[in-house]
Amino acid sequence: MSANGSGSLKRSKPNYIYSIIGVAIVLFIMCIMGWLFLNLHSIGDNFKEDIRISVYLRTSDKTSIGKIQQFIAGQDYAKNVEYVDKEKAKLIWNKENNEDWAKILDFNPLPESVDFFAKADYVNTDSLTKISAAIENQFKTEVADIQYPKSLVTNLNERATKLGLIFLVMSIILCVIVIISIDNTIRLAMFSNRFLIKTMQMVGATRNFISKPLMIRALLNGLISALISICLLFGLIQWATMQFPQLGTLQSFGNNVLLFGGLVLLGVGISVFSTYRSVLKYLKMKLDELY
């Protein structure tokens, strides 16, 4: 009996290796999808926070301008608040339009302004309308107008919503495929242990005694698979960052911890659950049904 059990364990080892590799590959695909989802959100936020909002001034009084700048800087929505005089406004216009009007005009028609960038959560039509109204109400005589590219804000939010919906659907489909693939891989690996499980039951071993070592093995296998997929993703990210240095600015420690932690939980959880299901299945089957 001991020899048979030892032979069964030896025969099961290759399946465990294939199971670990198979689960790691599936989790790696899930890794890539999760990384893209998290970083596309960051890309969208970066685009939103690059939209300049200009509060054009009616006054030239430095004290009043300082109060306006201080008021905006104290709000939760604002970042990078700065006073833009006529000369700086001209430089910004020339940079954005790639031309210099000095060849045509001998004066500067641009007004002074207090410019700022809004945080990503506030870059939508409703929030920016409320922000503009609040500033104009607070400084009725000092502020002439508030401008920002309204069509760009609308398009960014519409496209972000559509893209988010597409990724959500794709993520749900991929998650279902991943769960089914891992479950089938684990069940296939457990198939070679069916006689060992049944033999232990026939000699009086309890369900917990039979399942405990298999569950521990499933936990370790799931952890190893998750770590392999994380290492593969980390290597891919490093390579991609070397090819496209701009990707380095998108890296977020919090997002990486969330992604890697989720993969470990997913790999270990499904491995343990599928193993337990397989053990229960073979314990309930009759000996003749195992062949």
Order of alpha helices (4+ residues) and beta strands (2+ residues): alpha-beta-alpha-beta-alpha-beta-alpha-beta-alpha-alpha-alpha-alpha
